Amino acid sequence: MLNLNRRTALTAIGGGLIAMRAGATFAQGAATPAPAGPFKLDPLPYPADRNAPTIDAETMELHHGKHHAAFITNLNTALGDKPDLAKMPIRELLANLNTLPEAVRGVIRNSGGGHANHAMFWTIMGGKGGEPTGDLKAAIDKDLGGFAKLQTDFNAAGARQFGSGWVFVVLGKDGKLAVQNRPNQDSPWMDGTPVLFGNDVWEHAYYLTYRNRRADYLKAWWNVVDWAKVSDRYAAAKTGKLAV
């Protein structure tokens, strides 16, 4: 149950989070209904408490069912009268952002980027942490100096991101892995760059548990990464089959 102080805090940091009356509860993956359209909010691929205590269930429910749902609503609304654009996969919309009509460019950048980022985010969590193996481990060792250095560099990039944003590991056009941080909901897919995994450093992703301690959240987040899912993404990215 949300008390008044927590609800006020969420409203202040939520960037458009819908205010809710005290005592509201959410079923797993519950979301505000979005206008009919091509983009859908898939349910969480695991129970909302799977990532606890690293990420508490309430944060997962609000983050998925309100924030991500809002991106879907905005996309479907903006493209409701543009059927040609509505048929394009989100990765293609982002990669061709500068050629889109100016009237929808901002929505695609912000809500389209947010949809792509979050669709990735849910799927690479729900694991038990540990370390990557196989081809992914070999690529991290070769391109990023090993797993320990990757964690250090990734956490540093996330910590220095001013304001809201993301930190990613991407597969560059040179075939090498790289760490990138992006502001707001910008996505590496805007450059046509596949994302292997990433962490959301908007405050709504961690505030209920960590308050303003972003560094603590970044350090703890590795405990819930599902490296099997990241390895699958790496294999798909190398063959050009990664969807988002």
Rosetta silent file (secondary structure, phi, psi, omega in degrees, C-alpha in Angstrom):
SEQUENCE: MLNLNRRTALTAIGGGLIAMRAGATFAQGAATPAPAGPFKLDPLPYPADRNAPTIDAETMELHHGKHHAAFITNLNTALGDKPDLAKMPIRELLANLNTLPEAVRGVIRNSGGGHANHAMFWTIMGGKGGEPTGDLKAAIDKDLGGFAKLQTDFNAAGARQFGSGWVFVVLGKDGKLAVQNRPNQDSPWMDGTPVLFGNDVWEHAYYLTYRNRRADYLKAWWNVVDWAKVSDRYAAAKTGKLAV
SCORE:     score description
SCORE:     0.000 S_00000001
   1 L     0.000  138.488  179.120    0.000    0.000    0.000 S_00000001
   2 L   -88.028  125.725  170.612    1.253    3.468   -0.827 S_00000001
   3 L   -87.816  175.583 -172.343    1.227    5.975    1.987 S_00000001
   4 H   -62.419  -40.758 -177.686    0.976    9.679    1.246 S_00000001
   5 H   -64.630  -42.858 -179.349    4.713   10.350    1.424 S_00000001
   6 H   -68.739  -38.550  179.440    5.603    7.560   -0.970 S_00000001
   7 H   -64.847  -40.339  178.744    2.846    8.497   -3.360 S_00000001
   8 H   -62.997  -40.999  179.114    4.027   12.120   -3.332 S_00000001
   9 H   -63.234  -43.239  179.378    7.588   11.027   -4.012 S_00000001
  10 H   -62.151  -41.758 -179.458    6.520    8.890   -6.938 S_00000001
  11 H   -63.550  -38.941 -177.805    4.491   11.706   -8.431 S_00000001
  12 H   -66.978  -36.847 -174.380    7.427   14.097   -8.113 S_00000001
  13 H  -100.302   -6.079 -166.684    9.923   11.790   -9.819 S_00000001
  14 L   -76.022  -13.989 -179.855    7.653    9.888  -12.148 S_00000001
  15 L    59.506   46.837  178.981    7.821   12.140  -15.205 S_00000001
  16 L   107.126    7.100  176.787    4.129   11.818  -15.871 S_00000001
  17 L   -58.728  132.592 -178.229    3.258    8.948  -13.542 S_00000001
  18 L   -71.493  128.062  179.778   -0.492    8.828  -13.104 S_00000001
  19 L   -67.926  141.848 -177.429   -1.519    9.726   -9.559 S_00000001
  20 L  -128.975  150.853  178.412   -3.306    6.952   -7.734 S_00000001
  21 L   -73.161  152.591  179.776   -5.418    6.858   -4.638 S_00000001
  22 L   -60.175  141.285  178.643   -3.900    5.353   -1.515 S_00000001
  23 L    93.013   -3.983  178.192   -4.426    1.635   -1.245 S_00000001
  24 L   -66.159  142.839  176.818   -4.331    0.928   -4.992 S_00000001
  25 L  -129.600  163.110 -175.379   -2.737   -2.393   -5.854 S_00000001
  26 L  -129.593  135.658  170.363   -1.552   -3.922   -9.100 S_00000001
  27 L   -76.471  162.894  179.627   -1.720   -7.415  -10.501 S_00000001
  28 L   -56.332  125.596  176.435    1.393   -8.758  -12.176 S_00000001
  29 L    72.976    7.524 -178.147    1.943   -6.847  -15.416 S_00000001
  30 L   -63.799  144.438 -176.233   -1.224   -4.753  -14.936 S_00000001
  31 L  -147.523  155.501  172.919   -1.279   -1.618  -17.072 S_00000001
  32 L   -65.243  129.750 -178.897   -3.471    1.316  -17.950 S_00000001
  33 L   -55.666  134.301 -179.341   -5.446    0.327  -21.087 S_00000001
  34 L  -104.824  154.197  175.602   -3.841    1.814  -24.202 S_00000001
  35 L   -56.648  146.050  177.955   -5.558    2.866  -27.425 S_00000001
  36 L   -58.295  140.040 -179.153   -5.781    0.071  -29.956 S_00000001
  37 L   177.583 -175.261 -173.603   -2.784    0.087  -32.227 S_00000001
  38 L   -74.167  -22.319 -175.380    0.224   -1.821  -33.490 S_00000001
  39 L   -99.475  133.195 -176.477    2.255   -1.582  -30.290 S_00000001
  40 L  -123.320  151.349  174.651    1.406   -3.805  -27.342 S_00000001
  41 L   -96.678  106.415  176.456    2.624   -4.035  -23.778 S_00000001
  42 L   -69.013  147.721  175.864    3.723   -7.601  -23.193 S_00000001
  43 L   -65.709  158.428  173.511    3.296   -8.868  -19.626 S_00000001
  44 L   -56.500  141.485 -176.984    6.352   -9.171  -17.454 S_00000001
  45 L   -81.051    9.654 -179.118    8.058  -12.484  -18.265 S_00000001
  46 L  -160.102  165.487  176.992    8.227  -13.395  -14.567 S_00000001
  47 L   -58.861  150.404 -175.518    6.424  -12.493  -11.312 S_00000001
  48 L   -62.695  -22.539 -179.720    6.890   -8.875  -10.252 S_00000001
  49 L   -93.078    7.044 -177.150    8.782   -9.948   -7.135 S_00000001
  50 L   -59.511  -34.397 -175.414   11.332  -12.067   -9.049 S_00000001
  51 L   -93.200    2.056  177.801   14.004   -9.362   -8.809 S_00000001
  52 L   -71.105  146.340    4.131   13.447   -8.575   -5.115 S_00000001
  53 L   -87.952   -0.285 -179.334   15.161   -7.410   -3.002 S_00000001
  54 L   -59.467  -47.562  173.373   17.375   -5.831   -5.686 S_00000001
  55 L  -128.820  118.207 -175.080   14.272   -4.317   -7.317 S_00000001
  56 L   -70.947  157.954 -175.845   11.119   -4.486   -5.223 S_00000001
  57 H   -62.040  -38.535 -178.385    7.837   -5.745   -6.663 S_00000001
  58 H   -62.895  -41.780  176.843    6.069   -2.401   -6.319 S_00000001
  59 H   -61.904  -44.537  178.949    8.720   -0.667   -8.409 S_00000001
  60 H   -59.581  -44.217 -177.556    8.464   -3.360  -11.069 S_00000001
  61 H   -64.821  -45.893  179.870    4.663   -3.063  -11.192 S_00000001
  62 H   -67.662  -42.629 -176.972    4.665    0.721  -11.429 S_00000001
  63 H   -63.558  -47.327 -179.232    7.572    0.854  -13.861 S_00000001
  64 H   -75.720  -51.937 -170.259    6.076   -1.712  -16.218 S_00000001
  65 H   -78.509  -15.864  178.351    2.356   -1.114  -15.769 S_00000001
  66 H  -116.273  -56.614 -175.721    2.410    2.695  -15.760 S_00000001
  67 H   -66.556  -54.116 -179.677    5.621    4.070  -17.278 S_00000001
  68 H   -64.202  -39.576  178.761    6.073    1.562  -20.085 S_00000001
  69 H   -59.145  -35.892  179.543    2.333    1.509  -20.708 S_00000001
  70 H   -64.717  -36.030  176.959    2.392    5.285  -21.211 S_00000001
  71 H   -63.546  -41.325  178.774    4.954    4.915  -24.003 S_00000001
  72 H   -62.361  -45.303  178.506    2.669    2.422  -25.742 S_00000001
  73 H   -57.991  -47.099 -178.224   -0.289    4.782  -25.407 S_00000001
  74 H   -63.321  -41.345  179.453    1.692    7.693  -26.850 S_00000001
  75 H   -64.423  -48.737 -178.123    2.951    5.634  -29.798 S_00000001
  76 H   -64.156  -36.356  177.865   -0.451    4.254  -30.709 S_00000001
  77 H   -67.244  -46.054 -176.406   -2.042    7.687  -30.437 S_00000001
  78 H   -66.379  -33.088 -175.509    0.616    9.406  -32.548 S_00000001
  79 L  -101.912    9.666 -177.714    0.528    6.777  -35.300 S_00000001
  80 L   -59.341  -31.843  179.936   -3.220    6.212  -35.302 S_00000001
  81 L  -110.261   20.937 -179.892   -3.659    8.091  -38.587 S_00000001
  82 L  -130.562   71.869 -173.052   -0.328    7.043  -40.121 S_00000001
  83 H   -60.565  -31.721  179.821   -0.781    3.400  -41.134 S_00000001
  84 H   -65.431  -42.257  178.223    2.436    3.225  -43.157 S_00000001
  85 H   -71.250  -36.798 -178.036    4.523    4.213  -40.145 S_00000001
  86 H   -62.655  -22.462 -179.849    2.446    2.047  -37.812 S_00000001
  87 L   -80.605  -14.351 -175.463    3.497   -1.026  -39.825 S_00000001
  88 L   -80.023  138.106  172.821    7.197   -0.416  -39.212 S_00000001
  89 L   -61.068  153.329 -175.429    8.988   -2.284  -36.405 S_00000001
  90 H   -61.946  -34.152 -179.936   10.138    0.007  -33.625 S_00000001
  91 H   -64.895  -33.712  178.852   13.814   -0.555  -34.429 S_00000001
  92 H   -75.025  -37.840  175.442   13.212    0.708  -37.988 S_00000001
  93 H   -59.205  -44.801 -179.146   11.274    3.736  -36.792 S_00000001
  94 H   -67.811  -41.959 -178.526   14.148    4.659  -34.493 S_00000001
  95 H   -66.071  -24.790 -179.008   16.839    3.998  -37.105 S_00000001
  96 L  -109.520   25.764 -173.389   15.004    6.261  -39.580 S_00000001
  97 H   -52.853  -43.717 -174.476   14.058    8.927  -37.045 S_00000001
  98 H   -71.282  -12.766  178.739   15.462   11.859  -39.018 S_00000001
  99 H   -99.298   -4.512 -178.181   13.393   10.976  -42.085 S_00000001
 100 L   -77.166  157.794  176.286   10.061   10.754  -40.249 S_00000001
 101 L   -56.285  138.695 -176.340    7.478   13.563  -40.363 S_00000001
 102 H   -58.485  -30.959 -176.697    8.430   16.256  -37.881 S_00000001
 103 H   -62.579  -27.146 -177.959    5.004   16.034  -36.235 S_00000001
 104 H  -112.634   -2.858 -174.037    5.741   12.532  -34.898 S_00000001
 105 H   -60.891  -42.204 -179.153    9.525   12.632  -34.603 S_00000001
 106 H   -65.877  -40.467  179.086    9.531   13.683  -30.964 S_00000001
 107 H   -65.589  -42.175  179.916    7.037   11.022  -29.931 S_00000001
 108 H   -64.679  -41.510  179.935    8.982    8.309  -31.737 S_00000001
 109 H   -63.136  -48.424 -174.250   12.231    9.442  -30.141 S_00000001
 110 H   -81.290  -55.767 -177.682   10.856    9.644  -26.605 S_00000001
 111 H   -80.400  -35.422  176.097    8.086    7.056  -26.449 S_00000001
 112 H   -66.778  -43.542  175.598    9.487    4.815  -29.185 S_00000001
 113 H   -62.738  -41.414  178.642   12.882    4.871  -27.540 S_00000001
 114 H   -62.572  -40.247  178.103   11.250    4.247  -24.181 S_00000001
 115 H   -64.418  -46.840  179.841    9.341    1.279  -25.568 S_00000001
 116 H   -62.060  -45.506 -178.527   12.463   -0.241  -27.132 S_00000001
 117 H   -61.625  -45.460 -176.149   14.559    0.328  -24.022 S_00000001
 118 H   -74.895  -35.162  177.043   12.015   -1.149  -21.652 S_00000001
 119 H   -59.244  -37.491  173.892   11.098   -4.102  -23.872 S_00000001
 120 H   -68.964  -45.862 -171.444   14.776   -5.051  -23.671 S_00000001
 121 H   -57.119  -47.733 -177.906   15.064   -4.252  -19.956 S_00000001
 122 H   -62.177  -38.406 -170.774   12.386   -6.654  -18.707 S_00000001
 123 H   -75.339  -23.801 -176.005   13.713   -9.589  -20.703 S_00000001
 124 L   -95.836    4.240  173.778   17.336   -9.453  -19.541 S_00000001
 125 E  -107.050 -172.717 -177.163   16.425   -9.458  -15.838 S_00000001
 126 L    86.301    8.467 -179.743   14.813  -12.125  -13.684 S_00000001
 127 L   -99.807 -164.930 -177.031   18.078  -14.042  -13.449 S_00000001
 128 L  -117.469   18.351  177.534   20.535  -14.838  -10.679 S_00000001
 129 L    71.574 -132.815 -175.597   23.459  -12.705  -11.730 S_00000001
 130 L    78.900 -146.850 -177.395   26.801  -14.410  -11.755 S_00000001
 131 L  -130.811  153.692  176.761   28.972  -14.042  -14.832 S_00000001
 132 L   -68.063  161.000 -179.937   28.497  -14.540  -18.576 S_00000001
 133 L  -133.567  176.603  171.714   29.821  -17.656  -20.270 S_00000001
 134 H    61.213 -142.074 -176.935   30.643  -18.925  -23.745 S_00000001
 135 H   -61.152  -36.242  179.585   30.873  -16.599  -26.747 S_00000001
 136 H   -64.811  -44.836  177.479   29.538  -13.646  -24.773 S_00000001
 137 H   -59.578  -43.207 -179.443   32.228  -14.016  -22.130 S_00000001
 138 H   -61.765  -39.830  179.333   34.885  -14.267  -24.842 S_00000001
 139 H   -68.650  -39.693  177.659   33.620  -11.058  -26.467 S_00000001
 140 H   -64.598  -42.319  177.789   33.541   -9.232  -23.133 S_00000001
 141 H   -61.420  -43.704 -174.963   37.087  -10.370  -22.378 S_00000001
 142 H   -73.949  -44.926 -170.637   38.322   -9.311  -25.823 S_00000001
 143 H   -94.149  -27.651 -171.266   36.447   -6.029  -26.288 S_00000001
 144 H  -120.401    7.074  174.574   35.808   -4.756  -22.764 S_00000001
 145 L    79.869   17.278  179.268   38.781   -6.009  -20.769 S_00000001
 146 L   101.456  164.529 -173.181   36.935   -8.712  -18.855 S_00000001
 147 H   -66.950  -41.778 -179.410   33.812   -8.892  -16.755 S_00000001
 148 H   -61.771  -41.721  178.894   35.163   -7.042  -13.700 S_00000001
 149 H   -68.794  -38.154  175.819   36.268   -4.101  -15.857 S_00000001
 150 H   -57.028  -48.347  179.837   32.934   -4.127  -17.681 S_00000001
 151 H   -58.534  -44.626  179.993   31.094   -3.803  -14.367 S_00000001
 152 H   -62.210  -47.218 -177.434   33.338   -0.946  -13.268 S_00000001
 153 H   -69.392  -39.288  179.635   33.018    0.936  -16.559 S_00000001
 154 H   -64.652  -47.697  179.863   29.273    0.276  -16.878 S_00000001
 155 H   -63.685  -37.968  178.899   28.534    1.443  -13.336 S_00000001
 156 H   -65.790  -41.126  178.643   30.681    4.545  -13.836 S_00000001
 157 H   -63.888  -40.911  178.338   28.861    5.412  -17.057 S_00000001
 158 H   -66.971  -38.311 -178.532   25.503    5.012  -15.332 S_00000001
 159 H   -69.190  -35.042 -177.064   26.584    7.093  -12.341 S_00000001
 160 H   -87.349   -3.550  176.307   27.863    9.994  -14.434 S_00000001
 161 L   -65.012  113.572 -176.509   24.749   10.162  -16.630 S_00000001
 162 L   -72.919  127.581 -179.256   23.404   13.587  -15.736 S_00000001
 163 L    70.254 -143.105 -175.062   19.707   13.472  -14.927 S_00000001
 164 L   -88.454  153.965  178.195   17.679   10.684  -16.469 S_00000001
 165 E   164.263 -161.983 -175.908   18.947    8.153  -18.973 S_00000001
 166 E  -139.156  159.345  168.259   20.325    4.691  -19.623 S_00000001
 167 E  -126.233  134.926 -172.073   23.617    2.819  -19.786 S_00000001
 168 E  -129.780  157.342  159.087   23.991    0.089  -22.412 S_00000001
 169 E  -111.503  125.264 -174.172   26.312   -2.532  -23.796 S_00000001
 170 E  -121.545  162.135  172.387   25.968   -2.491  -27.569 S_00000001
 171 E  -103.113  105.956 -175.682   27.323   -4.373  -30.557 S_00000001
 172 L   -70.468  168.395  179.809   29.004   -1.728  -32.683 S_00000001
 173 L   -66.747  -16.583  175.619   29.173   -1.644  -36.451 S_00000001
 174 L   -85.823    2.989  178.862   32.799   -2.753  -36.125 S_00000001
 175 L    82.892    6.000 -178.522   31.577   -5.981  -34.533 S_00000001
 176 L  -107.281  151.183  175.554   32.929   -5.045  -31.104 S_00000001
 177 E   -77.532  148.304  178.342   31.101   -4.579  -27.811 S_00000001
 178 E  -150.196  152.388  174.516   31.047   -1.100  -26.273 S_00000001
 179 E   -95.715  131.347  178.183   29.562    0.668  -23.260 S_00000001
 180 E  -134.618  144.429  167.551   27.361    3.670  -24.030 S_00000001
 181 E  -116.861  146.600 -176.456   25.215    5.959  -21.936 S_00000001
 182 E  -133.609  145.036  178.381   22.289    7.879  -23.420 S_00000001
 183 E   -79.270  157.585  171.773   20.081   10.665  -22.040 S_00000001
 184 L    53.221 -127.345  177.062   16.347   10.413  -21.440 S_00000001
 185 L  -110.415   22.095  175.548   14.861    7.570  -23.553 S_00000001
 186 L   -59.727  145.199 -176.411   17.344    7.848  -26.413 S_00000001
 187 L  -126.309  142.645  172.938   18.264    4.442  -27.775 S_00000001
 188 H   -57.822  -21.763  176.743   21.346    3.150  -29.612 S_00000001
 189 H   -62.207  -19.051  176.036   18.864    1.793  -32.147 S_00000001
 190 H   -65.149  -21.925  175.162   18.598    5.399  -33.385 S_00000001
 191 H  -100.941    7.176 -175.830   22.070    4.797  -34.824 S_00000001
 192 L    73.497   22.149 -175.707   21.134    1.315  -36.013 S_00000001
 193 L  -101.418  119.001 -179.438   23.223   -0.140  -33.174 S_00000001
 194 L   -65.592  141.794  179.032   21.935   -3.348  -31.529 S_00000001
 195 E  -101.780  123.004  174.909   21.595   -3.329  -27.740 S_00000001
 196 E   -81.320  -48.121  175.513   22.722   -6.436  -25.851 S_00000001
 197 E  -161.020  165.530 -179.585   21.625   -5.205  -22.448 S_00000001
 198 E  -164.898  163.597  179.799   21.168   -2.008  -20.492 S_00000001
 199 E  -125.247  136.454 -179.352   20.130   -0.519  -17.177 S_00000001
 200 E   -83.313  120.741  178.178   17.571    2.222  -16.596 S_00000001
 201 L  -110.575   19.100  165.191   18.945    5.042  -14.423 S_00000001
 202 L   -64.987  145.800 -176.819   15.786    7.131  -14.320 S_00000001
 203 H   -61.393  -30.246 -178.623   14.914    7.604  -10.648 S_00000001
 204 H   -65.136  -14.570  179.509   11.588    5.799  -11.042 S_00000001
 205 H   -77.870  -17.874 -172.627   13.595    2.610  -11.692 S_00000001
 206 L  -145.423   -2.181 -165.965   15.110    2.547   -8.200 S_00000001
 207 H   -66.427  -36.626 -176.357   13.783    5.324   -5.944 S_00000001
 208 H   -61.987  -36.345 -180.000   11.511    3.306   -3.644 S_00000001
 209 H   -92.142  -41.967 -169.233   14.385    1.094   -2.490 S_00000001
 210 H  -106.829   -5.499 -174.170   17.472    3.231   -3.029 S_00000001
 211 L    52.461 -122.406 -177.086   16.127    6.805   -2.847 S_00000001
 212 L   -96.756   15.851 -174.706   18.874    8.924   -4.464 S_00000001
 213 L   -91.345   70.501 -177.706   21.609    6.291   -4.145 S_00000001
 214 H   -59.733  -39.230 -178.540   22.023    5.517   -7.815 S_00000001
 215 H   -60.795  -38.202  178.193   25.483    4.015   -7.318 S_00000001
 216 H   -65.955  -40.668  177.668   24.072    1.436   -4.885 S_00000001
 217 H   -62.631  -46.997 -179.576   21.360    0.495   -7.368 S_00000001
 218 H   -59.046  -41.670 -179.630   23.864    0.117  -10.207 S_00000001
 219 H   -66.345  -42.056 -177.191   26.061   -2.132   -8.084 S_00000001
 220 H   -73.785  -28.061 -172.197   23.147   -4.315   -6.918 S_00000001
 221 H   -58.009  -30.912 -179.157   21.513   -4.585  -10.349 S_00000001
 222 H   -60.716  -20.140 -178.649   24.031   -7.168  -11.583 S_00000001
 223 H   -69.424  -15.147 -176.263   22.466   -9.649   -9.133 S_00000001
 224 H  -117.452    8.056  177.788   19.339  -10.003  -11.307 S_00000001
 225 E   -70.366  137.620  176.213   20.827  -10.118  -14.819 S_00000001
 226 L  -101.476   98.446 -173.520   19.887  -13.239  -16.794 S_00000001
 227 H   -70.118  -24.460  175.061   23.066  -13.990  -18.742 S_00000001
 228 H   -64.053  -40.757  178.725   21.417  -16.749  -20.767 S_00000001
 229 H   -68.129  -39.600  178.477   19.004  -14.155  -22.181 S_00000001
 230 H   -65.000  -39.497  177.715   21.848  -11.709  -22.872 S_00000001
 231 H   -62.377  -39.187  176.618   23.764  -14.477  -24.651 S_00000001
 232 H   -62.819  -40.027  179.073   20.727  -15.148  -26.819 S_00000001
 233 H   -65.755  -39.130  179.193   20.580  -11.452  -27.688 S_00000001
 234 H   -62.633  -45.120  178.601   24.265  -11.453  -28.582 S_00000001
 235 H   -61.793  -42.146  179.686   23.808  -14.409  -30.936 S_00000001
 236 H   -67.219  -39.646 -178.935   20.793  -12.736  -32.570 S_00000001
 237 H   -64.193  -37.930 -178.967   22.599   -9.394  -32.896 S_00000001
 238 H   -65.469  -26.614 -179.346   25.555  -10.990  -34.673 S_00000001
 239 L  -101.792    6.141  178.911   23.239  -12.412  -37.321 S_00000001
 240 L    74.050   19.249 -175.948   21.117   -9.256  -37.654 S_00000001
 241 L  -106.812    6.198  179.465   18.060  -10.968  -36.171 S_00000001
 242 L   -74.553  124.018 -172.486   17.727   -9.031  -32.905 S_00000001
 243 L   -75.227  -45.221 -177.514   14.291   -7.437  -32.924 S_00000001
 244 L  -160.496    0.000    0.000   14.742   -4.668  -30.357 S_00000001
